[in-house]
């Protein structure tokens, strides 16, 4: 109640008049210490650092809603920040560029009614791990990467993030099933051409008792992130997952096939040595995870595996696997702590004489606290 009144007072001061809408101010601060040891065969480094948002991005936001008959109209504005320095967060756009943006996490206008919900603005893609319509986060994975522990971005290379100029639809539930659809045109949405970053996606969820199933298909007809302004590759990703709550633990199995997925991490010495243009790859990823209640908290364990090849040269092959474990404990509804360990190995094989690349290995640890308000 206090934070709602505070939000009304703050926004009312800006508006210069009383607000008729129901307005809520909310946020969280996530601070912790992360340890990373990396080894690429030539160099070995150790790093310990305080980090903001290792588990959940530190953020502050507003939600304003108004009831009009049987329809709810609302706005959500959310900004992230670095709790360790106070610096503003950056918005990562569909084409991979970063820019300063006050509401960098979400700017959404939404309408809810008997026929479902429609949202407009900037928010997470269906096959992202964030946002109001994401289907590829905790629904299908145990963890998506706490200080890179169990990082799904290493395994699901067709995984998207937030998209701009987006329209999303979420249907009502029917016999346990729900349909999702999304279309976005990126920062240059007014152009809506092959040179803009157009994103299309469909999703389907199904729930029956302890069973959850998820399907997502996405297509991106986008700009080339290596040469802005030019047409890029047409990226496709298909994700399927199933989860079952056995009572003592919840098991989750997820898989993704990606085609022409762009990744800067794999656009490395191996690609350059083989004279492969760009960092586009085809392949698949798998994760198996368990979420287990333990000692008043929960233990999350996850294993992931990925295989891919350069889209333009099948002799350049990549593989990766990671394993991680995290424990979460809630002191209250607002304050919790977490900690864990993870290990990741990324390899590359160039099928030409004279090329030999060592695996890149990383050991990660994290210990942090979250406070919500």
Secondary structure as UniProt FT lines:
FT   HELIX           2..15
FT   STRAND          22..39
FT   STRAND          44..52
FT   STRAND          59..68
FT   TURN            69..70
FT   STRAND          71..81
FT   TURN            83..85
FT   STRAND          90..92
FT   TURN            94..95
FT   STRAND          98..100
FT   TURN            102..103
FT   STRAND          106..113
FT   TURN            114..115
FT   STRAND          116..124
FT   TURN            126..127
FT   TURN            132..133
FT   TURN            138..140
FT   TURN            147..148
FT   HELIX           152..154
FT   TURN            157..158
FT   STRAND          162..170
FT   TURN            175..176
FT   STRAND          177..184
FT   TURN            187..191
FT   TURN            194..195
FT   STRAND          198..208
FT   TURN            209..210
FT   STRAND          211..223
FT   TURN            225..226
FT   TURN            228..229
FT   STRAND          231..245
FT   STRAND          250..262
FT   TURN            264..266
FT   HELIX           269..273
FT   TURN            274..275
FT   STRAND          280..294
FT   TURN            295..296
FT   STRAND          297..310
FT   TURN            311..312
FT   STRAND          313..330
FT   STRAND          335..350
FT   TURN            353..354
FT   STRAND          360..372
//
